[in-house]
Amino acid sequence: MKAAVLRGVQELVVDTVPQPTPHVGEVVVRLHAAALNHRDVWIKGGHYAGLKFPVILGSDGAGTVVEAGPGVDPSVVGQEVILNPSLDWGHSEKAQEPRFSILGLPRDGTLAEFVSIPATQLFPKPTHLSWEEAAALPLAGLTAYRAVFSRGGLKAHERILINGIGAGTALFALQFAAAVGAVPCVTSSAPWKLERAHELGSRAGSLYNLPAWSVEFGKHHGPFDVVIDSAGGPGFETLVDLTASGGRIVFFGATCGNPPELPTRKLFWRQISLLGTTMGSPAEFAAMVEFVKTHAIKPVVSEVFDLDHVGAAFERMERGEQFGKLVIRLSSQP
């Protein structure tokens, strides 16, 4: 089969590799589409823990089950599925166990024509989604669902600020918040991304690269009950200033590094909760898929590439030019 194989740091090649065979409790899925995440870019650049080479990247995928391994009901063959990339979460909803991992490292991932995966990771593909949309859903959708609801506890009519709109997880957070009747606002460094976000339900937006942007923005649209952030860095204190007393800041990344200093006095005096999160449990994945079906939410697909042009998709993500998910088409649709 053809696959995007990372042979070393920045050494991504499309190559022919053996097709996987399922072990006990596993299935083989013929993938019709996969999607990139920032995680793939960090792994490719060597900025991720537990690197190993070679490895097939990719956490998101949708396709058709073609083979059932020992111990798996053979009736699963032929089913159209999406894959939950959150592996070995464990038994607690509070946090993942030490054995937790994510599809695409260390286990070979979805940037390939076929993937082997535990049958427990399969979920029926939502029928209102195309293969490309379905492939765009899993990792970012799960991360956003846990951040917004399980950790952030967002309710209808609450104000939520989503920092850095344009990436897949931030867009899902916007769509989920709008679906439950909350009041979502967003930030970006690009005016056109704010305009696109407005079409998806954002009530207001601001350019975070403008001087003192938060003062007027907070006066007219804040304070916010929930803030969603994946950037961290020097701008984190500004997000604290925009958070309501008793509010919640949920964060799942640090693309701009750690905040230089946490404003601890502001946090404790205003009783603000800092809530770290990552991925989610099997129950949250099931709830997220049901939520997407109930509200007929469609993932935003920025662009679709063939597998032979996966390098161009990585370059686009590295430049931050996408609005939504970058999807890789892997086979003709049945």
N, C-alpha and C positions, 0 to 999 in steps of 0.2 A: 504494500500500500504506500501511498504518498503521505508524507508528514513533514511538518515544520520542526526540525530537530535543532536544539541548541547544543552545539558541540563544545562550547567554551564561552567565556565572556565576550559578548558582541559577535559570536560566531553562529548566526542563525542561517540554516540552509534548508531548502526543500529537497528531500531525499527520498529514496525508496527503502523502506524498512519492512521487516516481517510483520504480517498481520497478527494481532494478538489472539490468543486462545483463552477462553474463560476458565478460571479456577473454580473451586467449590464455592457456591453461592454467588457466582458472578455471571454476567451476560456480556455479549459483544453487541455493540450498537454501531450500525452504519450511520455515520454522521452526515447530515445534509447541510448543516451550518454550525459555525462556532463563532465566538466573539472574543475580542481582546479586552483585557483589563489593565489598569496601571500596574498591577502585580506582575504581569508578563513583561512589561518594560523594565521594571526594577530587577527582575530575575535576569533578563537579557543583559543588563548593564552591570551585573555582579553586585547589586545593592540589596541583597536579600539573604536571610539566614538559611543555612542548610543546603547550599548550592551543591548540585551534583551534575555530572556530565557523562554521557549525553542524556538529554531529557526532551520529551515532546511537551512543549508548552501548551497552555490553554486550559481554562477552568470551565468555560461556558460551552454548552453544546445541546443540539436537538437532533433527533434522528429516529431510525427504526431499528428495533431489536431484531438481530438476525441469527443469534445463537444463544442457547441457554446452557450454562455449565451444570455440573453435578449438584443436585440439591435444589435446583431452581425449577419451578413449574414450567414445562415447555410451552404452555399456552401463552406465555409472555412474548414468544416469537411473533413478529409482525406488528407489535404495538408501536404506535407513534409516541415518543417520549421526550421529555426534557430531563436533564441530569442535575441532581443536587450535588454541587462540588464540595460541600462541607462534610468531610469524611471523619468518622469516628468521633463525633461530638461528645458522646458520653451520655450519662443518665440525668444530669442536672440541667435545668433551664437557666440557672444562674450564670454559668460559664462553662467553657469547653474543658475537657480533660487533657492531661499532658500528651496523650497519644493522638490528639486532633491533628489533622492535616487538611490541605486543600488540594483538589485535583489539579495536576499540572506541575507539581513538585512537592514531594519526591516521586509520586506516581505519575506515569505518563498521562498527558492530558488530551485535549480535544482538537488541537490543530493537526488533525489527521483524518483519513477517510474512515477509520474504525477506531473504537476505543473499548477496552475491557473495564468493567466497573461493577461493584457489588450491586445485586439486583435491588437492594434496599434503597439505592440512590435514585431509582427511576420514579418519575411522576408523569401521568398522562399529559401530553401536550395540549394546552388550551386550544380549543377548536377555532377561536376567533383570531388566532395569531398565525401569521405566515411562518415558514421555517426560520427566516432571518430574524423575525421579531421574537420567536420562541427562544432562539439561541441567545438573544440579547438579555434575556430575563434573569437567569439563575443567580449569579454571584452578586451583582449590583442590586437586584430586586430583594434578595434575602438580607443583604447588609442594610439597605434602606428600611426595610420593614422592621427589623429588630431595633434600629436606631430611632425611628420615629415613634413606634408604638410600644415595644417591649421595654425599651430603656427610657425613651423620652416621654412616654405616657401621653401623647398628644390627644386632645379631645376637640370636638367640634367647637368652633368659634374662638379657639385659642390662636394666638399669633405665633407664627414660626418663621424664623430666619434661616435660610439655607445659603451657606457661604460657598461661593465658587461654582455657580451654575454652569452646566455644559457637560460635565462628566456624567457617566451613567448613573451612579449612585445618587448624586444630587438631583438629577432629573426625576428619578423614581421617588425620592423624598418629596419633591414638589407635586408630582402626580398623586401620590398617596394622600398628602395633606389636603389637596384640593378635593379629593374624592370624599373625605369625611367631613367636609364643611369647615375646615380650619381656615385661617387667614395667612396664606404663605407670601413671604417676600424673599427676594434673592439678591445676591451680589455677584458681580463679575468684573473682569478687566476689559470686556469688549461690549460696546453698546448693542451690537447686533444680537449677542447672546441674551441680553436683557429683553430685547424685543421678542425673540423666540420664546423666552420663558413666559412672557405675558400671554402668549397664545395658549400656553399649557395651564394657565390658571394663576400665575403670579399676580398679586395685587399691586406690587411696587418693586422697584429695583434700584440699585445704586452701583456706581463704579467704585470699587474699593481702592483703586490706584489714584483717586483724586485726594488732594490734601483735606484733612478734616472732614471726610465724607460722612462720617457717622453722626456728626452733630445735628445737621438738619434732617438727615434721614431718620434718626431716632426720634427727633421731636415730632415728626409728622406721622411716623408709621410704627414706632415702638411704644413702650418696651416690649420685648418678646418673651413669651412663656417658654418657648423651646428654641434653641439654637443648634443647628447641625453643622459640623465643621470637620474637614479632613486636611486642613492646611497647617494648623498650629502656627509656629513662628511668631515674629514680632507683632502680628496683627491680632493675636489671641486676646490681648487685654482690651482691645476695642470691642470684641464680641462680648466680653464680660460687662462692659459699660452699657451695651445694648440689651442686656438680659434683665428681665423684670425681677423684682424681689421675690424669692421663692421659686425662681425659674430654673430650668434645666439646660445645661450645655452638654450635648452628646458629641463625642469625637471618635473617629476611627482611623485617623491617619496623621502624618506629620510631614507633608510634602514640602513645607517651608521650614522644617526643623522644629526643635522644641522652643516654646516661649522663653525669652531671655530671663523672665522672672514672673512668677505667678503673683497676681495682686491679692494676696491672701486676706488682707483686711476687707477688701470689697466683697470677697467671696463669703466670708463667714458673717459679716455684718448684714448683708442682704440675703443670707440664707440660700445661696445659689448652689445647686448640685452639679458637680462635674462627673459625667458618666462615660466611662470608656466602653467601647463595644467593638466586636469584630464578628463578621459572618452571622451565623445563627444555628439554632437547633433543627432537627428534623420536623418537630411540631411547628416551628416558625416557618419553615419552608412550605409545609402543607398549607398553613394559614395564609401565607403570602400568595401562593398560587390561587387559592380560593378567592382571596380578595381581588386579585387581578381579573379573575373570571366574573365575579359578581359586579364589578364596576366597569367591565369591558375596557380595561386599561391596555393600551398598546405601547410597548417600549419604543422609544425614539431611536431610530436607526440613522446614523449619520451618513454612512457610506458602506457599500458592499464590495469586497475584493475577492478575486479568485485566489486559491491557495498559492499558485505560482507567484502572485504579487503580494504575499504576506509581508515582505520587507517594506513595501510602500505603506502598508497599513501601520506598521510599527513606527515608521518615520512620521506619519501624520499624527499619531498619538504623542510622540516625543515632542512635537512642535506645539501641541495643545490646540490644534486647529479644529477638532471635532466638536460637534454638538450632538450628544447622544453616543450610541454604541457603534464601534467599527466592527463589522461582521465579515467573516470569511466564509464564502460559499465552497462547500466541499464535494458535493455530488449533485447530479440532476435530481429533481424532486420526483418521487414515484407518482 
